[in-house]
Amino acid sequence: MVLMTIDLHVLWEHLVPFLEKAWIPVIEIAAGFVIGPLVKRMFMHAAKKAPDQGTMTFIGSFSSILIIVIAFIIAFEQLGVRMTSIVALISALGLGISLALKSNMANVAGGIQILLTKPFIIGDYIEISDHKGKVTSIQLMYTTLQTNNNKTVIVPNNELVTSLLTNYTRSPVQRLKLLVPIELPNDIEKVCEEVASIVAADPRIFKDPPMEVRVAKIGEGYASVCVLAAVEWKDYEACRYDLYYSISAKLSVFQKPDKPVK
């Protein structure tokens, strides 16, 4: 019992000075975890009114991580750890992390490339792989898209700079292509006129360039009428669905063939 009391007493004598020195670094690290996300939210809020929103969101994401790292460095220095040791430790950790997380480092590099080359900015409507959506934020390692059906899609930055990407906002006028199958025999000229009148009646269809209606394919017992028209990119999906519905509802000779039209 005496030995235990002596050991606890000695432990307490060493622990008290450590606690007196350690409480400040603990507060510094906690402050880093509070200030970092707070600064990020400030940048995100400022990005809503900034001309280059992508840069603001990227800087906000980077700043949050940087502030937390600086908080740890200051805390280690407060505990008496030499700066050279910290630099060596960070270098070793950085090498190990970069080897283990090659894809993440590639995503960071991809984010920087996006900000420099600007293939798209926040607010643009893009298509990447099988995903279409409006760019809502450009983060350190990923970009967020908001789809037409209100889904949030997270795309790694590296994929955005290495894959084929379509930016519909850069080309506001998009060509709309409709394929209308009809039974044969039928008056093809009359069908083309009916289809053209239905499409032209839609106010979203541009008059210039002019609409084109032609026979695209003739198969066994059916023909395919092709309509080419210009529409604004933001109206493309809705206009396409609406016109197919209008044509199927109003065109008396419309009938879907057994074989799909390609």
Disulfide bonds with the S-S distance in Angstrom:
none
